[in-house]
Amino acid sequence: MTLLTTIFAAIISTVIWYRHAPENEMKVSVLCWMYWGASLMWLVDAIFEYAELHEAYFTPEPIEMLNDFYLGLSVVALGLIIWLVILLVKDPKGVVRASLRKQRTQQKEG
């Protein structure tokens, strides 16, 4: 489930990036790279787990699937948090800068 969750996140972020590829103003490419990297990591994990479990790999317990799904969602959420931090630091649209300037001018006037 972790592999499927991160692959779906990678595909969705790649489609969003591709639609806005020339600009990449929102740094979606960073999100794509993180999700594809996580997908590759889970793929290697699945290969090694299959080598260990063989046929049992394809019949996981429901609680294992639920735990894996939560782990996959956690990885997707962490990727979004990292992307948001990068976005706020880079500030491609100047929103954070404008907000800070506005606060400074209000403090000087007040």
C-alpha positions in Angstrom: 0.0 0.0 0.0 2.9 2.4 0.6 4.1 1.8 -2.9 0.7 2.4 -4.4 0.1 5.5 -2.3 3.3 7.1 -3.3 3.0 6.1 -6.9 -0.4 7.8 -7.1 1.0 10.9 -5.4 3.9 10.9 -7.9 1.6 10.5 -10.9 -0.8 13.2 -9.7 2.1 15.7 -9.0 3.7 14.9 -12.3 0.5 15.6 -14.2 0.1 18.9 -12.4 3.8 19.8 -13.0 3.5 18.8 -16.7 0.5 21.0 -17.2 2.4 24.0 -15.9 5.9 22.8 -17.0 7.3 25.9 -18.6 6.7 28.1 -15.6 7.2 25.8 -12.6 6.5 28.8 -10.5 5.1 26.8 -7.6 8.1 24.4 -7.6 5.9 21.3 -8.2 9.0 19.6 -9.8 10.4 19.3 -6.3 7.3 17.5 -5.1 7.5 15.2 -8.2 11.1 14.3 -7.4 10.3 13.6 -3.7 7.4 11.3 -4.6 9.2 9.5 -7.4 12.1 9.0 -5.0 9.8 7.6 -2.3 8.1 5.3 -4.9 11.5 4.0 -6.0 12.4 3.3 -2.3 9.1 1.4 -1.7 9.6 -0.5 -5.0 13.0 -1.7 -3.8 11.4 -2.6 -0.4 8.7 -4.6 -2.2 11.2 -6.5 -4.2 13.2 -7.5 -1.2 10.0 -8.3 0.8 8.8 -10.5 -2.1 12.1 -12.3 -2.2 11.7 -13.1 1.5 8.0 -14.0 1.5 7.3 -15.3 -2.0 3.6 -16.1 -2.4 2.7 -14.8 1.0 3.6 -11.3 -0.2 0.4 -11.2 -2.2 -1.9 -12.1 0.7 -1.2 -9.5 3.5 -3.4 -9.3 6.6 -5.9 -6.4 6.6 -4.2 -4.7 9.5 -0.9 -4.8 7.7 -2.5 -3.2 4.7 -4.1 -0.5 6.9 -0.7 0.2 8.6 1.0 0.4 5.2 -1.6 2.8 3.9 -1.2 5.1 6.9 2.6 5.0 6.4 2.1 5.9 2.8 -0.2 8.8 3.7 2.3 9.9 6.2 5.0 10.0 3.5 2.8 11.9 1.2 1.9 14.4 4.0 5.6 14.8 4.9 6.4 15.5 1.3 3.7 18.2 1.1 5.1 19.8 4.3 8.6 19.9 2.9 7.3 21.3 -0.4 5.4 24.0 1.5 8.5 25.0 3.5 10.5 25.2 0.3 7.7 27.2 -1.3 7.6 29.7 1.6 11.4 30.1 1.7 11.7 30.6 -2.1 8.5 32.7 -2.2 8.2 32.7 -6.0 5.2 35.1 -6.1 6.5 37.4 -3.4 3.6 36.9 -1.1 5.6 36.4 2.1 7.8 39.4 1.3 4.8 41.6 0.6 3.2 40.5 3.9 6.3 41.3 5.9 6.6 44.7 4.2 3.0 45.4 5.0 3.5 44.5 8.7 6.6 46.7 8.9 4.8 49.7 7.5 1.9 49.2 9.9 4.3 49.0 12.8 6.1 52.2 11.8 2.7 54.0 11.4 1.3 52.6 14.6 
